[in-house]
Structures are given as structure tokens and as C-alpha cells.
Amino acid sequence: MTDRSFHWLGQLAYMAVLASLLLGLATPAAAGPPNIVLIMADDLGYGELGCYGATRCQTPRLDQLAATGLRLTDFHSNGSVCSPTRAALMTGRYQQRCGIDGVVTAKKHRDAGMPIVEETLAELLAQAGYATGIFGKWHLGYAPSFSPTRQGFAEFSGFVSGNIDLFSHIDQEGWYDWWQQQSLVAEPGYAPHLLTEHGIDFIHRHKDQPFFLYLPHPAPHYPYQGPGDAANRTIRQGPSPSGLAEVRTVPALAGNDAARAYREMVEDLDTQVGRIVDALESCGLRDNTLLMFCSDNGGIAKPGIGGDNGPLRGRKGQLYEGGHRVPAIFNWPGKIRPGVSEQTALTFDLLPTFAELAGATPTAEIDGTSLTDLLVDNRSLPARPLAWLSGHSMAYREGPWKLLIQKRSVELYNLEDDLAEAHDLAAEQPERVRQMQAAAEKLRAQIRGTTPMQTGS
């Protein structure tokens, strides 16, 4: 081989190395664990978004997320009221295991909450290196000892009760309820807008590390107050923060005014979701962020006001489908293919899903199952029995079959043929009723009251 041949071989080798280096510089680094944004509405009915058939409310930003993501038609809150669903979300377990069987009320449970020993979603993600923040409604304990900052959230601004006046930030028992970490603070403004602003600030501050942003909205739960309305609650008891200014108050809205405000609350919720999406895009984070939207339970189905549950029977507080089948949208560009899924999933499935994506492993025994294969590969979920408990009532699902056990009745429905639960088949299928009721009662005994709700502040 000549000297000239060696020269050209050397040149080719140099060019190959240079091309490899340039290619490496042009290729983005492999994305790490995804950011996770969870937005939960309060009392939003199954039929109140355009993508679920609504015509009364305009929800273009959520409709766009549904069109470019995965919309579930058989997603359920674990409870038909708020606190139980939130406990199941945080623990990945049936909420009764930690004593949260009903609402943690502002009147009777101010010294009670979800036990601090529970391993929470926020704790798991924090241990996996995620920044964690909650801005909005907690409702799993009123005292600072039950604060979300003691359950894995590094940052918290919002309220701990079931609902607040969106302007004066006062709960239904007359206590001022707007917190930063574990302290009451005076922060004037319309609550849904404040929590969005905190969320956007959180995104900007943590854009260089994986984060879990939880935005549990107060809308459209009562009191019905659109962005242009005024406060209707004043402090009647309890402490208040320094620097709290008086706000103008008006009587609570009713009739057509309440209906108008309700519609504005739903449409403003849609706007706030859009602001979060825009913030993610402006930070270049959209492609590595899983955004999930759902409701904490069904709508109130209040004639003339709102809370539309579409074709479903029942409403918030009941175990008919209208009480717990809720809107659910998962959106992750490039990872989740657009579509609609009829797979059955619940709020407690979010913990194992998010944990798997973050590379975290729960140490507690959980009841939920990861939805990752459904979301990214469109695989069917494994068959499993499911239960909803509320006092003495229980709903129990095996595939399309739903058994509803109430104080004075046992009803059977095939949801595949009868989503509206209009035709009770219990008398026609006594053997199925017998088998399902035995299985339901066995499951009830396993999950109810494993650990009582914690008391003491």
C-alpha cells in the first residue's frame, strides 16, 4: 500500500470521527423520567366537556388535549365524594384502608385526617428525585400536622377544606383557609387563577429536573362564583393571617345567576388548563410531560344550575355511575397515541402508573394497577374485580356486570348494554347476584377500616 493510500485512509478515518462527533452534538440527549402534571376538577360531571358531548360549556383546551391524547370513557373516581377519592389517589389503595370512608368535614373533623404513616404518591416521586408541588385543594386533614408538606409535597399553596369562597378564601364553617406550607397567608385573588399562577411558577423554577405538579382545582364545586363575581363569605371563627384585607361581599348567587357562574367556572377551568399547557410549551417541556386531567367524583346534577353527568344515572354521593364515572384525559406527545379507550380504570391506578414511569417502587401493598401499558402500547388491562364503598352501600364490578348493594335493595346491571342503569336484572339472574354478592362482601371485609382515620393535631 502506497503512502498516498495511507494518507486517504487517515483522512477518511478523521472525517468519520468528526461526523460521529457532530452527529452526537446534533442528537438530543435521551430524555429522563417524564414530568407529571395532574389536574383534578372538583365535582365536574361526566358530560360537561365538549369531548364528552357537552354543548352548554365551551372547553376547547381540554377538547384539544383529548383529541391529541387518550380519552377514557370508563374511568372512575374511587369515591363518589371528594376526600375518599383523594385518599385513594395519594395511597394507590382503597381509601377505607386508611379510614377515609366519607368526607373529612369542616364541621366535625377538624382534628382528623389521613394517617401520616401512609406512603403517598408524592413521597414516592420525591424519593425518585422529583420536585413535588400541590397548589389547590387538599381535603385530607385540616390541622398543619396533616398538611401535604408532611406527606411528600415540598411545596403547598391552597386550601385544606372541602370548598372555599373563591375570593375571600373562607370555608363553609367560616374559617379562613388559604395556606402556604403550614401557615395561613393573606393572598388576595380568585382562587383558580392563584393556583394556576403558582403552578406556572413551579414549572419555571423546576424545568431542569423532573417534577410532579398536582393542581386540584376548586371548580366547579359550590359556592358558584365566576371570575367576575364577588365574595359571599366572611370569617366567623378561627384564626386569620396578618395583613388580611376586607373584601366586598354579596349574597350567594341563585337561579340563573348561579347557572351562569357555574358555566363560567367550567369554562375558566378549561382556560387554566390551557395556561399550564402553554407554560410547559414555553419551557420546552411539553414532549417530556405526561399531563392527566380528571374529576374527583361525579357532578351534582342540579337542575337549572349544572353538574351534568350525560347519559349516566345518579349524581355525586351516589353509587350509580353518575356518582363516580368521570372524565379522564391522558396526554403525552409522541408517547400516547390519540384515541379513545373503553378500559376500566380508577383514581388509585394513578400511583402505580406514575411510580412506574418515575422508576419508583412502592413499599406498601397497593390495590391499583399501572396503566402504563394501556397508555403507551394500547394494551388491555388485566381483568380484576372493583369496588366502591360508601357507608352501608357498595358497588361491585366484574367486567361489564355491576352489582349495587344498598340498604334495602340489591340491583344488577350490565353496563355494556345498559350504561344508564335503567334495567335491573337481579330478578332475572339470581345465581349471578348470589355469586357476585358473596365476592363483594368478601372484598368489603378485606378493605374496610384496616387503619382508622388519624386524630390529633
Secondary structure, DSSP 8 states (H G I E B T S, - for coil): --HHHHHHHHHHHHHHHHHHHHHHHHS-----S-EEEEEEESS--TT-SGGGT-SSS--HHHHHHHHTSEEEEEEE-SSSSHHHHHHHHHHSS-GGGGT--S---TTT-TTEES-TTS--HHHHHHHTT-EEEEEEE--SBSSGGG-GGGTT-SEEEEE-SS-B-TTT-BBTTS-B--EETTEE----S-HHHHHHHHHHHHHHHTTTS-EEEEEE--TTSSS---TT--B-----SS---TT-----B-----HHHHHHHHHHHHHHHHHHHHHHHHHHHHTT-GGGEEEEEEESS----BTTTB---TT----TTSSSHHHHB--EEEE-TTTS-SEEEEEEEEGGGHHHHHHHHHT----S--S----HHHHHH--------EEEEETTEEEEEETTEEEEEETTEEEEEETTT-TT-----TTT-HHHHHHHHHHHHHHHHHHTTSS--EE--
